[in-house]
Amino acid sequence: VNVYVKMFTNSPFLLCMDLARSQEEVIDPKYLWIGPDGKSLEGRMYANLTETGKLMVMGFKESMSGAYTCTLSRKIIETTTQEEREVFEVYKFMVFAYREADHAYRVFVRFTTKECQLPANGRFFEELKKILNNIVSDLRCHIIESSYKCHSVKTPKQGLLHELFVSFQVNPFAPGWEEVCHQAPYGCEDATNLRVQEARDRIGEFFSKQTYALKHEFQTAPAIHYVDNSFSVTHIDSCRPGFGKNDITHKNCASCCVVCDPGTYSPNNGVTCQICTRPQVKKYGARSC
């Protein structure tokens, strides 16, 4: 059975028997839980073991990932002879640490301009970046990977137009984000994702106000102005180093960033655990080989 535990939280209780056995009478049960390091979990500070054989792993970290095995020993007593015999059953759980993916947003937007060679196009683009950064800076978000190209566009009703195709990414890791992070529990992905979602919403509102202003506040449109309804957003996921996505291996946690298996690593904020060329890495969550 695969079990996924969010970083720094407690695992669900793992039961040392299957569903059928749990519905039956069990005589003289004894439970032996073995952790990923091959040693007994009895007496470990992070292992909450109950007298009925349940295990909860507390404050889960990458290094706690791996195989958790429980051996159940029980007695079978023959009703006629009262003869006793001991039987053993083994249950295995693969337990993986995971994080929520970090979100970012790729934004595409267009502006009409008088001509593509206009020096004002570049100045407008730089000013736009400043405005957008100011809108989201208090959220510790910023605009990255921004670019624009000018294209001639043939439209059915207006003939040939010149438009700036602007692209940028709204990213939640502006300077100072870590200080905000330390105020949030559990590695702060949830808080980070809320911040960048708020930033995306503010930027969407900014462009919708451009439409309103063009229709209601300007008698003559500026030389460079927003193209109505051109705002679009694409959602981008990234994982912290040591984590990646795999919807085949971890189909029950396909949207999660799951800890990289031994023999794989993730050095950056990508979404893939790469295979080590020299598979000496024996630990979960490796960031290098």
ZADONU-342135 format. One record per residue: z, y, x of N, C-alpha, C in turn. Coordinates in steps of 0.02 Angstrom, whole numbers, plus 50000, padded with zeros to 5 digits. Each point is the difference from the previous one (the first is absolute). Last residue first. Layout:
! ZADONU-342135
ZYXZYXZYX
...
END
This chain:
! ZADONU-342135
496485069351181500014993050022500384999150065
500515018749799499544998950057500054992650018
501225007849821499585006050003499524999750059
501434981049829499825002450067499545006149996
501224985149826500005007450004499825002750068
500994975449995499695003549944500015007650013
499964981350204500425003449951499585003049944
499284988550205500324995049957500385003449943
497905004050192500465003549955500294995149950
498304995050164500694998850021500515003249953
497334996350009500504999549946500704998250023
497745013250085500484995550033500594999149952
498345012349914499574995750042500434995150040
500685010449755500105000850072499534995450038
499575010949751500194993850035500065001550074
500475018249796499484997350043500264993850037
500535013449758500334996950057499474996550042
499655021749827499834993250021500444997850058
499795022149890500244995349948499884992850020
500555023950151499474996749963500294995449947
501085015150173500095000649928499414997249960
500734990550248499935006849973500104999949924
500004980350150500265005350044500035006949968
500154972649933499695006149974500285005950039
499714970450019500355006450012499625005749966
500364970150033499615005849979500405006350012
500894978750050499314999150024499535005449977
502104995849848499974998650072499294998450022
500095014949782500234993350021500024999550076
500345023249854499494996050035500314993350024
500855013949778500134999450072499474995550032
499335013249779500444994450017500054999550076
499335018049797499924999450072500514994850023
498905000749744500565001550047499755000150072
498744994149796500005007250013500545002050050
499744977049932499365002350028500005007450016
501584980349940500235006750021499405003650031
499784978149918500525002249953500295006850020
498344988850135499705002349937500525002349949
499794994850259500575002549961499755002649932
498464989850151500634996850022500585002049954
497995010549951499884992849997500644996350018
499795024050006500034997749931499824992749992
501045017150189499584994149999500034996949931
500865023050171499854997149934499564993850008
501975011450174499305000349979499924996849931
501865008850223499884997749931499265000549984
500975007650206500354993649991499914997149931
499735026350022499884995150054500434993749991
499465012849775500355001750062499834994850053
498215005549806500624996350011500335002450064
498195010749798500114998250070500674996450005
497955008749803500634996950019500034999250076
498635016849808499984996350064500694997250015
498345011249782500664997950024499934995950064
498425020449892500024992850014500684998350032
498795021249837500524997550045499934992450009
498575024949916500134992849991500474997650055
498695023849884500604997350033500064992649985
498345015349906499794996450061500594996850037
499805014649788500084992749995499784996250062
499165024750006500414997249946499984992449998
499695015350217499554996749952500444996449949
500635022650158500124993049982499494997549948
499385020650170500484998549947499994992549982
499005022250162500194992950008500514998549945
499135020949983499434996950036500134992650011
501245010749789499975001350072499424996350032
499845007249740500304994850042499955001950074
500235017149790499474997350043500334994950047
501365008149840499385001749964499404997550039
502574989749998499465003150039499425001849955
501974989349913500255005650039499465003650040
499774979649852500375005249963500185006350040
498744979650078499795001049931500315006249967
500544993350224499285001449997499775001649929
502254993150035499885006850026499265001849996
500674978049941500245004949950499835007150023
499544982550150499554999749942500195005349949
501424997250181499385003150022499505000349942
502034988349973500085007349991499385003750023
500124976950036499895001349929500085007449983
500464992850220499285000149986499865000949925
502274998750070499685005750033499265000349983
501234981249931500135005949957499685006250029
499924980350127499584999349940500085005949954
501424998950183499325001750022499514999349942
502234993649964499965007250010499295002150019
500464976949980499995003349934499945007650007
500254987050197499354998849969499945003749933
502095000350106499525004150037499304999249970
501694986249916500115006949977499505004750035
500024978150073499725000249932500075007049970
500994995550207499275000850008499654999949932
502364996950005499835006550029499245001050002
500884979149932500105005149948499795006950025
499994982250152499454999349953500065005049942
501744998850160499395002450032499424999949950
502034990449933500065007350001499375003150031
500134976550000499975002549931500015007649998
500294988750209499304999949975499955003049930
502074997150152499735006149969499274999949978
501894984950103499385001250037499555005349970
502204993349904499504994650001499345001950033
501505020649909500184993150019499384995750008
500225027450048499834995249948500184992950023
500215019950134500435001349942499884994849945
498725000750203500694997750015500475001149941
497735008149995500044992749994500724997550008
499405022550040500044998749928500124992649988
499625006150219500655002649979500104999049925
497924994450094500514995050017500705002449980
498035013849978500064995049947500564995050014
499195019050139500615000749962500094994749946
497545006150082500615000850041500615001349956
498134986949873500005006450036500645000550042
498984981249851500384999850063499925006350041
498914991849783500715001649991500415000450064
497285005949920500404995250038500745001949996
497345003949897500685002449989500484994750028
497305006050064500524995149981500675003449992
497205007749972500625000350040500494994849974
497295012449972500404993949998500645001050041
497675013949876500635000350039500394993549990
497445011849973500344993749982500624999550045
498355021349915500444997350052500344993849972
497535011249921500704998349987500354997550062
497665013249879500304997950064500744998849986
497674998449832500645003350018500214997750070
497685000349821500294998050064500635004150015
499304997249742499575000050059500384997750062
500855001049769500095006050042499555000250061
500134982049828499975006349963500015006250044
500044976450084499495000549946499945007049970
500704996650260500314998649935499485001049944
500274996050286499525001549945500334998049934
501035007150253500064995649941499515002349947
500705001550283499605002949946499994995149942
502035002250188499404996549978499635004349948
502144999950205499625003849950499364996249984
502604992350087499295000350016499665004049945
502694995150112499535002049947499284999650026
502844991150044499335001650024499585002549942
502684989950090499605004349955499325001550032
502184986650058499324997249998499555003949951
502465005449945499734997450062499284997549988
502265015049887499294998449993499744997750068
502654997849904499505004550030499304997349991
502924998849923499334997050000499525004950034
502395003049939499894996750065499364995849999
500785015549830500094992949986499944995850063
499645023649998500714998949985500144992849983
497735007250042500424999750061500734998749985
497935002749852500364993650005500514999850058
498585019449942500194997349934500474993950008
498985010350191500575003949973500254997249934
498064990650097500604998250038500625003849975
497925005549906500224993449978500624997750037
498995020450065500275000549931500294993349978
498865000750206500645003550004500335000349931
497824991250012500494995450030500695003250004
498205013549929500184995049949500534995150027
499055015650148500475003249954500234995249946
498334992850149500645000850036500535003149955
497824998349913500294993350008500685000450035
498705019849979500274997949935500364993350006
498855007950187500615004049989500334998049934
497914990350050500524997450045500665003749990
498135007849879500184993249978500574997150042
498915021450044500585000249956500224993049977
497995004350128500614999650041500644999949957
497554990649919500445005849993500634999350044
498034984849954500115002950066500485006049999
499284987949799500374995550045500165003150068
499835014249762499554996350045500404996050051
501015009949804499345003249996499494996550044
502044986149886499945005550048499295002849997
501944982549858499345003150004500025005650052
501604977649997499965007249988499275002250005
501704975649968499385003550018500045007449981
501624975850067499905005849956499395003950024
501784976650040499315002650006499915005749951
502154984850129499765004649948499295002250017
501964979550055499395003250026499705004049942
502634991050053499465001149952499425003650036
502334982450044499685006450017499415000649952
502404983250032499415002549966499755006550033
501444976450075500015007350001499345002549970
501214975949937499485003450039500125007549998
502064983149980499495002949958499485003350045
501324979450101500085007149985499485001949947
501294975250088499415004249983500225007249990
500784973150102500155007049989499365003749980
500474973149959499645005150038500275007049983
500474971049985500245006549978499705005450046
499764972749914499735004750050500165007049975
501234975249948499765006549976499715003850059
500814972849921499785004950051499735006349967
501654975849964499625005449967499845005450052
500884972149978499895005950041499555004949962
501844977749957499395003449979499935006550039
501474974349997499885006750028499335002749973
502124980449937499295001650007499935007350022
501954978049986499865007150011499255001050008
501634981149859499555001050057499825007550003
501894980749877499765006750016499474999950055
501074982649792499805000750070499705007050011
500864988749795500345005850029499845000950074
499114983949830500384997850060500435005550029
498695004149801500284993349991500454998050058
498825021249995500494999649944500324993149995
499105013050225499764995049953500534998949945
499575022450149500494994849986499714995249948
499235020250192499784996349941500484994149991
500135025450137500164992949990499674997449937
499225020450184500364998649938500114992649994
499015022550167500234993049998500414999049937
498055018550097500504998349949500174992650007
498865020450162500074992849988500574998949950
498255021750072500654997649975499974992449989
498645021950141500004993149975500704998149977
498215021750070500704998649982500014993149966
498165014950166500164994349958500764999449991
498895024550051499894993250024500224994849951
500775027250068499454996449968499944993050030
501485017950074500304994949956499464995949965
499545019050143500214994250040500314994549958
499355021449903499424996050021500214993450033
501825009149834499605003250053499424995550020
502075003949789499454996250031499615004250050
502314999549868499745005050047499404997350039
501204980049895500155007149986499725004650054
499634974549871499965003150067500055007649990
500864977649849499705006749999500015002850071
500264974249869499995004350059499695006649983
501314976749873499525005549999500065004150064
501354980149926499414999150043499495005549998
502264997749894499504996049964499334999850038
501885012750076500224993050000499514995549961
499085022250126500474998449947500184992650002
499125019950185499944993149977500514998749946
498755020850145500474999149945499884993149971
499405012850244499854994549954500564999449949
499955015250192499485002149953499844994749948
501634996850178500205006049961499495001749946
500484974750089499605005850021500165005949954
500914977249975500385004950039499605005950024
498604979149936500715000349985500355005050045
497674992450008500155006849977500745000849981
498684983050189500335000549935500155007349983
497904994950161500734999250001500295000949929
497655003050077500184992950005500754998750000
498715021249970500144998450071500214992750009
499555009649781499384999650040500114998350073
501954991849835499595006050003499384999150043
501604982749841499785001350069499535006049999
502024987249832499455004750007499865001350074
501254980649836499945002450069499385004450005
501824987849805499415004050015500015002250072
501054980749805500135003750062499355003450019
501194986649767499465003350037500265003450063
500914982749817500195001550070499445003550039
499034993249778500664997650022500095001450075
498525009949776499964998650072500704998350025
498445001949753500664999550032499904998250073
498005013449876500354993550001500705000750029
498255017149987500174998349930500414993649996
499115008650206500505004849976500224998649928
498254987550108500664998150024500545004749973
497745005049950500214993849966500704998050021
499005018650106500185001549931500264993749964
500334999950263499445002149957500245000849928
501505005050226499784994449958499415002549958
501495014750135499904993950039499884994049955
499485027849977500384994449972499844993650037
500035028250044499594994050009500434994149980
500135027549934500344993850017499494994350005
499105024250058500284996749941500384993850022
499965019350178499544995249970500274997849932
500525024550107500244993149999499484995549967
499395023050143500324998149937500254992850006
498745011850173500675002949994500344998549933
497394995650000500405001650060500655003549981
498854983149829499885006850024500485001650056
499074975449933500615004249995499845006850030
498814975349901499885006450032500605004649988
499244971850003500445005049972499905006550039
498804973649954500005006350036500435005149962
500024971750014500005005949957500005006250044
END
